[in-house]
């Protein structure tokens, strides 16, 4: 359960970053100064990167030999 909560937190950070970056990339808003839009874009992209980095910690990483074994197992099984 703790792992799921951690992943949900990173997904939330990523979603927040997407929203903030979208606000920064939206053209034609005289309400938001250009400098703020640029700042929103940078902050949003940073939040997205942080969310993605956190999510990547929950992914299983294969060694090079494991990747090779899985590749060749797929190749040989497709020859049947």
Buried (B, 14 or more C-beta within 10 A) or exposed (E): EEEEEBBEEBBEBBEBBBEBBEBBEEEEEEEBEEEEBEBBBEBBBEBBEBBBEBBEEEEEEEEEEEEEEEEEEEEEEEEE
